[in-house]
Amino acid sequence: MNVTLKTPDDIAKMREAGRLAAEVLDLIGEHVRPGVTTEELDRICHDHIVNEQNAIPACLGYRGFPKSVCTSVNHVVCHGIPSDKKVLKKGDIINIDVTVIKDGWHGDTSKMFYVGEPSVLARRLVETTRECMLTGIRMVRPGVRLGDIGHAIQKHAEAERFSVVREYCGHGIGQVFHEEPQVLHYGKPGTGLELKEGMVFTIEPMINAGKAANKVLPDGWTVVTKDRKLSAQWEHTLAVTADGYEVLTARQEETDLY
């Protein structure tokens, strides 16, 4: 496995890209409300990335993806394509996944939003999924293995009687959008790659309210739960430091990350 270790200078550039990606999620929150289309959310994000940040939306054109962000609503697991036909309504939950490229380096992050007041189940799923991400992040330091992290995330999700999506995972990131290692959100303790200072990757668990089974729609991108039950996801990009981790896409509101 060819894992590229990042230098302090590399990580400084990724910190800037991460800050910009986080800024987009801060910006879009006030626009997530009943009656707005996911197309409109995409346009707002795109315009901010291109015109205000002088950066590049990494998703646009990536392997043919047609939009600048992913908008995954309710039972959509990931890779939802923004559309003028998808109008948000009260009670929906939505994941907005943003990746920007700044000076050749990627920053990748996503956040769940509530559209109005969510159901009790939806709120519990969203909160548990964020806890799963935090559980994984807080374990990161040199010497820990990826299987330890995956196991801890899986254990937390299943304790709440939720399931972990297995087909999609976190990933190494840098000047390349998706690189080694793959970061699974399930696993066995003591297995997998050993973390080293300078590794940079995402942790982005996708957790389902029902069963883990999913399928890709005919558009070739949108992944949905087979049982049409809710799914949630949170994501951060982080670097392994000498004695722990640094979250490169942290938002100001997230005082519990450290």
Sequence and secondary structure as in RCSB ss.txt:
>XXXX:A:sequence
MNVTLKTPDDIAKMREAGRLAAEVLDLIGEHVRPGVTTEELDRICHDHIVNEQNAIPACLGYRGFPKSVCTSVNH
VVCHGIPSDKKVLKKGDIINIDVTVIKDGWHGDTSKMFYVGEPSVLARRLVETTRECMLTGIRMVRPGVRLGDIG
HAIQKHAEAERFSVVREYCGHGIGQVFHEEPQVLHYGKPGTGLELKEGMVFTIEPMINAGKAANKVLPDGWTVVT
KDRKLSAQWEHTLAVTADGYEVLTARQEETDLY
>XXXX:A:secstr
       HHHHHHHHHHHHHHHHHHHHHGGG STT BHHHHHHHHHHIIIIIS  EETTTTGGG  SSSEEEETT
EEE     TT B  TT EEEEEEEEEETTEEEEEEEEEESSS  HHHHHHHHHHHHHHHHHHTT STT BHHHHH
HHHHHHHHHTT EE  S  EEE SSSSSEEEEE SS  TT S B  TT EEEE  EEESS S EEE TTSS EEE
TT   EEE BEEEEE SSSEEETT  TT TT  
